[in-house]
Amino acid sequence: MTRIDFYIIASRSDAERLQFVAKLVGKAFNAANAIYVHCGSTEQQQALSDCLWQMPNRFIPHGEASESVHLGIDLPKMDFHDVYINLSSSLPPQYSRFNRLIEIIDQADSRLHAGRERFKAYQQKGYPLHKHDLRAPQSTSMPH
């Protein structure tokens, strides 16, 4: 069964949210996972790509045809099964074929509300949910 993790961050900023996602992608990439990031728009996809290129001392191969980190608004045609990061506001398509689904919830009202609705939907389907609240000041490290 797919493991579903909710990362709750203090920011309301799109840029800070994408920087957090870039760090999370880097951590999953280091663990040799194939990662699919489901973006809500082509603009968001480009902004995340820019964040990944700007990571200091890192190169993370990514794009629409990448074998390691696929950024897109449509599921990759390749056989991805490791990590699915959902940045859209709706339930992601075909997430159950992945080992792990990650939801990033920030404090922007619309994303917070949509995240709560997705949490309830996963809960109703019987998925085990893991919540990582990173809003507290003592939360300096990123949980796995």
DSSP file (Angstrom, degrees, kcal/mol; ACC not computed):
  #  RESIDUE AA STRUCTURE BP1 BP2  ACC     N-H-->O    O-->H-N    N-H-->O    O-->H-N    TCO  KAPPA ALPHA  PHI   PSI    X-CA   Y-CA   Z-CA
    1    1 A M              0   0    0      0, 0.0     2,-0.1     0, 0.0    96,-0.1   0.000 360.0 360.0 360.0 142.9    0.0    0.0    0.0
    2    2 A T        -     0   0    0     94,-0.1     2,-0.5     1,-0.1    98,-0.2  -0.389 360.0-133.7 -63.6 130.9    1.2    3.5   -0.8
    3    3 A R  E     -a  100   0A   0     96,-2.6    98,-3.2    -2,-0.1     2,-0.5  -0.766  21.1-156.6 -84.0 130.8    2.7    5.4    2.1
    4    4 A I  E     -ab 101 129A   0    124,-1.3   126,-2.4    -2,-0.5     2,-0.4  -0.951   9.9-172.8-117.1 122.0    1.3    8.9    2.2
    5    5 A D  E     -ab 102 130A   0     96,-2.8    98,-2.9    -2,-0.5     2,-0.6  -0.939   9.7-158.8-115.2 132.2    3.2   11.7    3.9
    6    6 A F  E     -ab 103 131A   0    124,-3.2   126,-3.2    -2,-0.4     2,-0.6  -0.954   5.4-163.0-107.7 120.7    2.0   15.2    4.6
    7    7 A Y  E     -ab 104 132A   0     96,-2.9    98,-3.2    -2,-0.6     2,-0.6  -0.926   6.8-160.9-102.2 118.8    4.7   17.8    5.1
    8    8 A I  E     -ab 105 133A   0    124,-2.8   126,-2.9    -2,-0.6     2,-0.3  -0.895  11.4-172.8-105.6 117.3    3.1   20.9    6.7
    9    9 A I        -     0   0    0     96,-2.7   126,-0.2    -2,-0.6     8,-0.0  -0.753  29.2-129.4-112.3 158.2    5.3   24.0    6.4
   10   10 A A  S    S+     0   0    0    124,-0.3    -1,-0.1    -2,-0.3    96,-0.1   0.700  74.4 100.8 -78.0 -21.3    4.9   27.5    7.9
   11   11 A S        -     0   0    0      1,-0.1    96,-3.2     2,-0.1    97,-0.4  -0.180  47.0-170.9 -69.7 156.0    5.3   29.5    4.7
   12   12 A R        +     0   0    0     95,-0.2     2,-0.3    94,-0.2    -1,-0.1   0.337  60.1 106.7-113.2  -5.1    2.5   31.0    2.6
   13   13 A S     >  -     0   0    0      1,-0.1     4,-2.1    95,-0.0     5,-0.1  -0.575  64.3-147.1 -84.9 133.6    4.9   31.8   -0.3
   14   14 A D  H  > S+     0   0    0     -2,-0.3     4,-2.4     2,-0.2     5,-0.2   0.912 102.1  52.7 -59.5 -43.4    5.0   29.9   -3.5
   15   15 A A  H  > S+     0   0    0      1,-0.2     4,-2.1     2,-0.2    -1,-0.2   0.915 110.1  46.1 -62.8 -44.3    8.7   30.4   -3.8
   16   16 A E  H  > S+     0   0    0      2,-0.2     4,-2.1     1,-0.2    -1,-0.2   0.877 111.1  53.5 -67.3 -36.5    9.4   29.0   -0.3
   17   17 A R  H  X S+     0   0    0     -4,-2.1     4,-2.2     1,-0.2    -2,-0.2   0.927 110.6  46.4 -61.8 -45.0    7.2   26.1   -1.0
   18   18 A L  H  X S+     0   0    0     -4,-2.4     4,-2.5     2,-0.2    -2,-0.2   0.850 109.3  54.4 -68.7 -33.9    9.1   25.2   -4.2
   19   19 A Q  H  X S+     0   0    0     -4,-2.1     4,-1.9     2,-0.2    -1,-0.2   0.899 108.8  49.3 -64.7 -39.2   12.4   25.6   -2.4
   20   20 A F  H  X S+     0   0    0     -4,-2.1     4,-2.3     2,-0.2    -2,-0.2   0.927 110.8  49.9 -62.7 -44.7   11.2   23.1    0.2
   21   21 A V  H  X S+     0   0    0     -4,-2.2     4,-3.0     1,-0.2    -2,-0.2   0.904 107.3  54.5 -61.1 -41.7   10.1   20.8   -2.6
   22   22 A A  H  X S+     0   0    0     -4,-2.5     4,-2.2     1,-0.2    -1,-0.2   0.904 109.3  47.6 -60.1 -41.5   13.6   21.1   -4.3
   23   23 A K  H  X S+     0   0    0     -4,-1.9     4,-2.1     2,-0.2    -1,-0.2   0.902 112.3  49.4 -64.8 -40.5   15.3   20.1   -1.0
   24   24 A L  H  X S+     0   0    0     -4,-2.3     4,-2.4     2,-0.2    -2,-0.2   0.899 109.7  51.0 -65.3 -41.3   12.9   17.1   -0.7
   25   25 A V  H  X S+     0   0    0     -4,-3.0     4,-2.8     1,-0.2    -2,-0.2   0.914 109.1  52.3 -60.5 -43.2   13.6   16.1   -4.3
   26   26 A G  H  X S+     0   0    0     -4,-2.2     4,-2.2    -5,-0.2    -2,-0.2   0.899 109.6  48.3 -60.5 -41.8   17.3   16.3   -3.5
   27   27 A K  H  X S+     0   0    0     -4,-2.1     4,-1.1     2,-0.2    -1,-0.2   0.924 114.2  45.2 -65.8 -44.3   16.9   14.0   -0.5
   28   28 A A  H  <>S+     0   0    0     -4,-2.4     5,-1.8     1,-0.2    -2,-0.2   0.876 112.0  52.9 -67.2 -36.8   14.8   11.5   -2.4
   29   29 A F  H ><5S+     0   0    0     -4,-2.8     3,-1.9     1,-0.2    -1,-0.2   0.901 105.0  54.7 -63.9 -41.8   17.3   11.6   -5.3
   30   30 A N  H 3<5S+     0   0    0     -4,-2.2    -1,-0.2     1,-0.3    -2,-0.2   0.796 102.7  57.6 -61.8 -28.2   20.2   10.9   -3.0
   31   31 A A  T 3<5S-     0   0    0     -4,-1.1    -1,-0.3    -3,-0.2    -2,-0.2   0.271 120.7-111.8 -86.5  11.6   18.3    7.8   -1.8
   32   32 A A  T < 5 +     0   0    0     -3,-1.9     2,-0.3     1,-0.2    -3,-0.2   0.824  65.5 151.6  63.8  35.5   18.3    6.6   -5.5
   33   33 A N      < -     0   0    0     -5,-1.8     2,-0.5    49,-0.0    -1,-0.2  -0.711  49.5-126.0 -93.5 147.8   14.6    7.0   -5.9
   34   34 A A        -     0   0    0     -2,-0.3    49,-2.3    35,-0.1     2,-0.4  -0.838  37.0-158.7 -86.1 129.0   12.8    7.7   -9.2
   35   35 A I  E     -dc  69  83A   0     33,-3.1    35,-3.2    -2,-0.5     2,-0.5  -0.927  19.1-167.7-122.1 132.2   10.7   10.8   -8.5
   36   36 A Y  E     -dc  70  84A   0     47,-2.8    49,-3.0    -2,-0.4     2,-0.6  -0.982   7.6-163.0-115.1 124.3    7.6   12.2  -10.2
   37   37 A V  E     -dc  71  85A   0     33,-3.0    35,-2.2    -2,-0.5     2,-0.9  -0.931   9.5-151.0-107.9 114.2    6.6   15.7   -9.2
   38   38 A H  E     -dc  72  86A   0     47,-3.0    49,-3.0    -2,-0.6    50,-0.6  -0.748  17.6-160.6 -87.6 105.2    3.0   16.4  -10.3
   39   39 A C        -     0   0    0     33,-3.3    49,-0.2    -2,-0.9     3,-0.1  -0.545  21.0-137.0 -88.2 152.1    2.8   20.2  -10.9
   40   40 A G  S    S+     0   0    0     47,-0.3     2,-0.3    -2,-0.2    -1,-0.1   0.646  84.1   2.1 -81.0 -16.1   -0.4   22.2  -11.0
   41   41 A S  S  > S-     0   0    0     31,-0.1     4,-2.1     1,-0.1    -1,-0.1  -0.978  73.0-105.7-161.0 164.6    0.6   24.2  -14.1
   42   42 A T  H  > S+     0   0    0     -2,-0.3     4,-2.2     2,-0.2     5,-0.2   0.824 120.5  56.7 -67.1 -29.9    3.4   24.6  -16.6
   43   43 A E  H  > S+     0   0    0      2,-0.2     4,-2.3     1,-0.2    -1,-0.2   0.915 108.1  46.0 -66.1 -42.6    4.4   27.8  -14.8
   44   44 A Q  H  > S+     0   0    0      2,-0.2     4,-2.5     1,-0.2     5,-0.2   0.894 110.4  54.5 -65.5 -39.7    4.8   25.9  -11.6
   45   45 A Q  H  X S+     0   0    0     -4,-2.1     4,-2.1     1,-0.2    -2,-0.2   0.917 110.8  45.2 -59.7 -44.9    6.8   23.2  -13.4
   46   46 A Q  H  X S+     0   0    0     -4,-2.2     4,-2.5     2,-0.2    -2,-0.2   0.897 111.4  52.6 -67.0 -40.7    9.2   25.8  -14.8
   47   47 A A  H  X S+     0   0    0     -4,-2.3     4,-1.9     2,-0.2    -2,-0.2   0.896 110.7  47.4 -63.7 -39.6    9.5   27.5  -11.4
   48   48 A L  H  X S+     0   0    0     -4,-2.5     4,-2.4     2,-0.2    -1,-0.2   0.905 109.8  53.1 -67.9 -40.2   10.4   24.2   -9.7
   49   49 A S  H  X S+     0   0    0     -4,-2.1     4,-2.2    -5,-0.2    -2,-0.2   0.922 108.1  51.1 -58.0 -43.6   12.9   23.4  -12.5
   50   50 A D  H  X S+     0   0    0     -4,-2.5     4,-1.5     1,-0.2    -1,-0.2   0.903 108.8  51.4 -60.6 -41.5   14.5   26.8  -11.9
   51   51 A C  H  < S+     0   0    0     -4,-1.9     4,-0.4     1,-0.2    -1,-0.2   0.907 109.3  50.1 -61.6 -42.0   14.8   26.0   -8.1
   52   52 A L  H >< S+     0   0    0     -4,-2.4     3,-0.9     1,-0.2     8,-0.3   0.886 109.9  50.2 -66.0 -37.9   16.4   22.7   -8.9
   53   53 A W  H 3< S+     0   0    0     -4,-2.2    -1,-0.2     1,-0.2    -2,-0.2   0.813 109.8  52.4 -67.5 -28.7   19.0   24.4  -11.2
   54   54 A Q  T 3< S+     0   0    0     -4,-1.5    -1,-0.2    -5,-0.2    -2,-0.2   0.415  75.9 123.5 -90.9   2.0   19.8   26.9   -8.5
   55   55 A M    X   -     0   0    0     -3,-0.9     3,-1.2    -4,-0.4     2,-0.1  -0.463  69.7-113.3 -64.9 128.9   20.5   24.5   -5.7
   56   56 A P  T 3  S-     0   0    0      0, 0.0    -1,-0.1     0, 0.0     3,-0.1  -0.401  89.2  -4.8 -68.3 136.8   24.0   25.2   -4.4
   57   57 A N  T 3  S+     0   0    0      1,-0.2     2,-0.4    -2,-0.1    -3,-0.1   0.753 112.7 107.2  56.7  29.9   26.6   22.5   -5.0
   58   58 A R    <   -     0   0    0     -3,-1.2     2,-0.4    -5,-0.1    -1,-0.2  -0.987  47.8-169.0-137.9 144.8   24.0   20.1   -6.5
   59   59 A F        +     0   0    0     -2,-0.4    -6,-0.1    -3,-0.1    -7,-0.0  -0.957  11.5 178.6-129.5 117.5   23.1   18.8   -9.9
   60   60 A I        -     0   0    0     -2,-0.4     2,-0.2    -8,-0.3    -5,-0.1  -0.943  26.8-134.6-118.2 107.7   19.8   16.9  -10.0
   61   61 A P        +     0   0    0      0, 0.0     8,-0.7     0, 0.0     2,-0.3  -0.445  44.6 151.8 -63.8 126.4   18.9   15.7  -13.5
   62   62 A H  E     +e   69   0A   0     -2,-0.2     2,-0.3     6,-0.1     8,-0.2  -0.959   2.7 105.0-152.1 164.8   15.3   16.6  -14.1
   63   63 A G  E    S-e   70   0A   0      6,-1.6     8,-1.8    -2,-0.3     3,-0.3  -0.953  77.9 -58.6 152.3-166.4   12.7   17.4  -16.8
   64   64 A E  S    S+     0   0    0     -2,-0.3    -1,-0.1     6,-0.2     6,-0.1   0.685 134.1  34.6 -81.5 -18.5    9.9   15.9  -18.7
   65   65 A A  S    S+     0   0    0      4,-0.1    -1,-0.2    -3,-0.1     2,-0.1   0.174  87.6 130.9-120.5  16.7   12.0   13.1  -20.0
   66   66 A S        -     0   0    0     -3,-0.3    -3,-0.1     3,-0.3    -4,-0.0  -0.413  49.8-150.9 -73.8 145.2   14.3   12.5  -17.1
   67   67 A E  S    S+     0   0    0     -2,-0.1     3,-0.1     2,-0.1    -1,-0.1   0.597  95.7  35.9 -86.5 -12.7   14.8    9.0  -15.8
   68   68 A S  S    S+     0   0    0      1,-0.3   -33,-3.1   -34,-0.1     2,-0.5   0.849 127.6  17.2-105.5 -53.8   15.5   10.2  -12.3
   69   69 A V  E     -de  35  62A   0     -8,-0.7    -6,-1.6   -35,-0.2     2,-0.6  -0.944  66.7-168.6-130.0 109.3   13.3   13.3  -11.6
   70   70 A H  E     -de  36  63A   0    -35,-3.2   -33,-3.0    -2,-0.5     2,-0.5  -0.872   0.9-167.5-102.1 121.8   10.3   13.8  -13.8
   71   71 A L  E     +d   37   0A   0     -8,-1.8     2,-0.3    -2,-0.6   -33,-0.2  -0.922  31.4 126.7-104.7 130.9    8.5   17.2  -13.5
   72   72 A G  E     -d   38   0A   0    -35,-2.2   -33,-3.3    -2,-0.5   -31,-0.1  -0.995  64.3-128.0-168.8 173.0    5.1   17.3  -15.2
   73   73 A I  S    S+     0   0    0     -2,-0.3     2,-0.3   -35,-0.2    -1,-0.1   0.414 100.6  52.6-108.3  -6.6    1.4   18.0  -15.3
   74   74 A D  S    S-     0   0    0     -3,-0.1   -35,-0.1     0, 0.0     3,-0.1  -0.956 100.7 -94.6-125.2 147.6    0.8   14.6  -16.8
   75   75 A L        -     0   0    0     -2,-0.3    -2,-0.1     1,-0.1     2,-0.1  -0.281  49.0-103.2 -58.0 143.1    2.0   11.2  -15.4
   76   76 A P        -     0   0    0      0, 0.0     4,-0.2     0, 0.0    -1,-0.1  -0.377  15.5-137.7 -67.2 147.5    5.2   10.0  -17.0
   77   77 A K  S    S+     0   0    0     -3,-0.1    -2,-0.1     2,-0.1     0, 0.0   0.734  80.3  91.7 -75.6 -22.2    4.9    7.3  -19.5
   78   78 A M  S    S-     0   0    0      1,-0.1     2,-1.8     0, 0.0   -11,-0.0  -0.185  98.5 -93.1 -69.2 167.4    7.9    5.6  -18.0
   79   79 A D        +     0   0    0      2,-0.0     2,-0.4     0, 0.0    -1,-0.1  -0.514  57.4 168.5 -85.6  71.3    7.5    3.0  -15.3
   80   80 A F        +     0   0    0     -2,-1.8   -45,-0.1    -4,-0.2    17,-0.0  -0.713  12.4 148.3 -85.5 132.5    7.9    5.2  -12.2
   81   81 A H        +     0   0    0     -2,-0.4    18,-2.9   -47,-0.1    19,-0.2   0.402  49.8  75.3-140.2  -2.0    6.9    3.6   -8.9
   82   82 A D  S    S+     0   0    0      1,-0.2    18,-2.0   -48,-0.2    17,-0.5   0.970  97.1   2.4 -81.5 -81.4    9.1    5.2   -6.2
   83   83 A V  E     -cf  35 100A   0    -49,-2.3   -47,-2.8    16,-0.2     2,-0.5  -0.927  51.2-171.2-122.2 132.5    8.1    8.7   -5.1
   84   84 A Y  E     -cf  36 101A   0     16,-2.4    18,-3.1    -2,-0.4     2,-0.6  -0.986   6.5-166.2-120.2 118.5    5.2   10.9   -6.2
   85   85 A I  E     -cf  37 102A   0    -49,-3.0   -47,-3.0    -2,-0.5     2,-0.7  -0.937  10.6-152.4-107.6 120.7    5.2   14.5   -5.0
   86   86 A N  E     +cf  38 103A   0     16,-2.8    18,-0.9    -2,-0.6   -47,-0.1  -0.827  28.3 161.8 -99.1 116.9    1.8   16.2   -5.5
   87   87 A L        +     0   0    0    -49,-3.0   -47,-0.3    -2,-0.7   -48,-0.2   0.411  51.0  96.7-107.3  -2.1    1.9   20.0   -6.0
   88   88 A S  S    S-     0   0    0    -50,-0.6   -48,-0.1   -49,-0.2   -50,-0.1  -0.347  79.9-122.9 -81.4 169.4   -1.6   20.2   -7.5
   89   89 A S  S    S+     0   0    0      2,-0.1     2,-0.2   -49,-0.1    29,-0.1   0.450  86.8  67.7 -92.5  -0.2   -4.7   21.0   -5.5
   90   90 A S  S    S-     0   0    0      1,-0.1    -2,-0.2    27,-0.0    28,-0.0  -0.657 100.9 -75.1-114.4 170.8   -6.6   17.9   -6.4
   91   91 A L        -     0   0    0     -2,-0.2    -1,-0.1     1,-0.1    -2,-0.1  -0.470  59.6-116.0 -61.5 130.5   -6.2   14.2   -5.7
   92   92 A P    >   -     0   0    0      0, 0.0     3,-0.8     0, 0.0     2,-0.2  -0.414  27.9-108.2 -73.6 145.7   -3.4   13.0   -7.9
   93   93 A P  T 3  S-     0   0    0      0, 0.0    -3,-0.0     0, 0.0     0, 0.0  -0.486  91.3  -5.0 -72.9 141.4   -4.1   10.5  -10.7
   94   94 A Q  T >  S+     0   0    0     -2,-0.2     3,-1.4     1,-0.1     4,-0.2   0.726  78.2 148.5  53.8  31.5   -2.9    6.9  -10.2
   95   95 A Y  G X   +     0   0    0     -3,-0.8     3,-1.9     1,-0.3    -1,-0.1   0.767  58.4  73.7 -66.3 -23.6   -1.0    7.6   -7.0
   96   96 A S  G 3  S+     0   0    0      1,-0.3    -1,-0.3   -94,-0.1   -94,-0.1   0.641  84.5  65.8 -69.8 -11.4   -1.6    4.1   -5.7
   97   97 A R  G <  S+     0   0    0     -3,-1.4    -1,-0.3   -96,-0.1     2,-0.2   0.554  90.8  83.6 -82.8  -5.8    0.9    2.6   -8.1
   98   98 A F  S <  S-     0   0    0     -3,-1.9   -16,-0.2    -4,-0.2     3,-0.1  -0.655  77.2-135.8 -97.1 152.9    3.7    4.5   -6.3
   99   99 A N  S    S+     0   0    0    -18,-2.9   -96,-2.6   -17,-0.5     2,-0.4   0.841  91.5  19.8 -70.6 -34.8    5.5    3.3   -3.1
  100  100 A R  E     -af   3  83A   0    -18,-2.0   -16,-2.4   -98,-0.2     2,-0.4  -0.999  61.0-163.6-144.2 135.9    5.2    6.8   -1.5
  101  101 A L  E     -af   4  84A   0    -98,-3.2   -96,-2.8    -2,-0.4     2,-0.5  -0.972  12.3-162.2-116.7 132.8    3.1    9.9   -2.1
  102  102 A I  E     -af   5  85A   0    -18,-3.1   -16,-2.8    -2,-0.4     2,-0.4  -0.967   3.9-168.2-120.0 130.1    4.1   13.2   -0.6
  103  103 A E  E     -af   6  86A   0    -98,-2.9   -96,-2.9    -2,-0.5     2,-0.6  -0.952   9.7-152.0-113.5 133.7    1.8   16.2   -0.1
  104  104 A I  E     -a    7   0A   0    -18,-0.9     2,-0.6    -2,-0.4   -96,-0.2  -0.935  13.8-171.5-108.0 117.4    3.3   19.6    0.7
  105  105 A I  E     +a    8   0A   0    -98,-3.2   -96,-2.7    -2,-0.6     2,-0.2  -0.937   6.8 176.1-113.9 118.2    0.8   21.8    2.7
  106  106 A D        -     0   0    0     -2,-0.6   -94,-0.2   -98,-0.2   -96,-0.1  -0.415  44.1 -97.1-106.5-170.6    1.7   25.4    3.3
  107  107 A Q  S    S+     0   0    0    -96,-3.2     2,-0.3    -2,-0.2   -95,-0.2   0.327  76.4 123.2 -97.6   7.4   -0.4   28.1    5.0
  108  108 A A     >  -     0   0    0    -97,-0.4     4,-2.9     1,-0.1     5,-0.3  -0.558  68.7-126.0 -66.2 130.5   -1.9   29.7    1.9
  109  109 A D  H  > S+     0   0    0     -2,-0.3     4,-2.4     1,-0.2     5,-0.2   0.856 104.4  46.3 -51.4 -47.7   -5.7   29.5    2.5
  110  110 A S  H  > S+     0   0    0      1,-0.2     4,-2.2     2,-0.2    -1,-0.2   0.906 116.8  43.6 -66.5 -41.0   -6.6   27.8   -0.8
  111  111 A R  H  > S+     0   0    0     -3,-0.3     4,-2.3     2,-0.2    -1,-0.2   0.856 112.8  53.0 -72.2 -34.3   -3.8   25.2   -0.6
  112  112 A L  H  X S+     0   0    0     -4,-2.9     4,-2.0     2,-0.2    -2,-0.2   0.933 112.0  45.0 -64.7 -46.2   -4.5   24.6    3.1
  113  113 A H  H  X S+     0   0    0     -4,-2.4     4,-2.0    -5,-0.3    -2,-0.2   0.937 114.5  47.9 -63.2 -47.5   -8.2   23.9    2.5
  114  114 A A  H  X S+     0   0    0     -4,-2.2     4,-2.1     1,-0.2    -1,-0.2   0.880 110.4  53.3 -62.6 -37.9   -7.4   21.7   -0.5
  115  115 A G  H  X S+     0   0    0     -4,-2.3     4,-2.5     2,-0.2    -1,-0.2   0.885 106.8  51.3 -63.9 -39.8   -4.8   19.8    1.5
  116  116 A R  H  X S+     0   0    0     -4,-2.0     4,-2.3     2,-0.2    -1,-0.2   0.901 109.3  51.0 -63.7 -40.4   -7.3   19.1    4.2
  117  117 A E  H  X S+     0   0    0     -4,-2.0     4,-2.2     2,-0.2    -2,-0.2   0.907 111.0  47.6 -64.5 -41.8   -9.8   17.7    1.7
  118  118 A R  H  X S+     0   0    0     -4,-2.1     4,-2.7     2,-0.2     5,-0.3   0.905 109.2  54.5 -65.4 -40.7   -7.1   15.4    0.2
  119  119 A F  H  X S+     0   0    0     -4,-2.5     4,-2.4     1,-0.2    -2,-0.2   0.940 110.3  46.3 -56.1 -48.6   -6.2   14.2    3.7
  120  120 A K  H  X S+     0   0    0     -4,-2.3     4,-2.6     1,-0.2    -1,-0.2   0.897 111.3  52.1 -61.4 -41.7   -9.8   13.3    4.4
  121  121 A A  H  X S+     0   0    0     -4,-2.2     4,-1.3     2,-0.2    -2,-0.2   0.922 112.0  44.9 -63.6 -44.8  -10.1   11.5    1.0
  122  122 A Y  H  <>S+     0   0    0     -4,-2.7     5,-2.1     1,-0.2     4,-0.4   0.906 113.2  51.9 -63.8 -40.9   -7.0    9.4    1.6
  123  123 A Q  H ><5S+     0   0    0     -4,-2.4     3,-1.4    -5,-0.3    -2,-0.2   0.909 107.4  51.7 -62.6 -43.0   -8.2    8.7    5.2
  124  124 A Q  H 3<5S+     0   0    0     -4,-2.6    -1,-0.2     1,-0.3    -2,-0.2   0.796 106.4  55.2 -64.7 -28.0  -11.6    7.6    3.9
  125  125 A K  T 3<5S-     0   0    0     -4,-1.3    -1,-0.3    -5,-0.2    -2,-0.2   0.493 119.7-111.9 -84.1  -3.1   -9.9    5.2    1.5
  126  126 A G  T < 5 +     0   0    0     -3,-1.4    -3,-0.2    -4,-0.4    -2,-0.1   0.630  61.6 153.8  87.8  14.2   -8.0    3.6    4.4
  127  127 A Y      < -     0   0    0     -5,-2.1     2,-0.4     1,-0.1    -1,-0.3  -0.540  50.1-115.1 -75.7 140.9   -4.5    4.8    3.6
  128  128 A P        -     0   0    0      0, 0.0  -124,-1.3     0, 0.0     2,-0.4  -0.640  36.7-153.1 -72.7 128.3   -2.0    5.1    6.5
  129  129 A L  E     -b    4   0A   0     -2,-0.4     2,-0.5  -126,-0.1  -124,-0.2  -0.863  11.7-162.7-111.0 138.4   -1.2    8.8    6.8
  130  130 A H  E     -b    5   0A   0   -126,-2.4  -124,-3.2    -2,-0.4     2,-0.5  -0.980   8.1-159.0-121.3 125.1    2.0   10.3    8.2
  131  131 A K  E     -b    6   0A   0     -2,-0.5     2,-0.6  -126,-0.2  -124,-0.2  -0.900   8.5-172.1-110.7 129.8    2.0   13.9    9.2
  132  132 A H  E     -b    7   0A   0   -126,-3.2  -124,-2.8    -2,-0.5     2,-0.9  -0.920   9.2-162.1-120.8 101.8    5.3   15.9    9.5
  133  133 A D  E     +b    8   0A   0     -2,-0.6     3,-0.4  -126,-0.2  -124,-0.1  -0.753  15.9 171.7 -89.8 107.0    4.5   19.4   11.0
  134  134 A L        +     0   0    0   -126,-2.9  -124,-0.3    -2,-0.9    -1,-0.1   0.187  53.9  94.7-100.3  15.6    7.5   21.5   10.3
  135  135 A R        +     0   0    0   -127,-0.2    -1,-0.2  -126,-0.2  -126,-0.1   0.752  60.4  96.6 -78.4 -24.0    5.9   24.8   11.5
  136  136 A A  S >  S-     0   0    0     -3,-0.4     3,-1.9     1,-0.1  -126,-0.1  -0.397  80.8-126.4 -69.4 141.6    7.4   24.6   15.0
  137  137 A P  T 3  S+     0   0    0      0, 0.0    -1,-0.1     0, 0.0    -3,-0.0   0.801 108.1  60.0 -58.3 -30.5   10.7   26.5   15.5
  138  138 A Q  T 3  S+     0   0    0      1,-0.1     2,-1.6     2,-0.1     3,-0.3   0.600  79.7  97.2 -75.8  -8.6   12.5   23.4   16.8
  139  139 A S    <   +     0   0    0     -3,-1.9    -1,-0.1     1,-0.2     3,-0.0  -0.604  38.2 141.4 -82.8  86.4   11.9   21.6   13.5
  140  140 A T        +     0   0    0     -2,-1.6     2,-0.3     2,-0.0    -1,-0.2   0.671  54.2  62.3 -99.6 -20.3   15.2   22.3   11.8
  141  141 A S  S    S-     0   0    0     -3,-0.3     0, 0.0     0, 0.0     0, 0.0  -0.751  82.9-118.2-107.8 156.9   15.7   19.0   10.1
  142  142 A M        -     0   0    0     -2,-0.3    -2,-0.0     2,-0.0    -8,-0.0  -0.810  28.6-134.4 -93.7 120.3   13.6   17.4    7.4
  143  143 A P              0   0    0      0, 0.0   -11,-0.1     0, 0.0    -9,-0.0  -0.252 360.0 360.0 -67.7 163.0   12.1   14.0    8.5
  144  144 A H              0   0    0   -117,-0.0    -2,-0.0  -116,-0.0     0, 0.0   0.458 360.0 360.0 -86.1 360.0   12.2   11.1    6.1
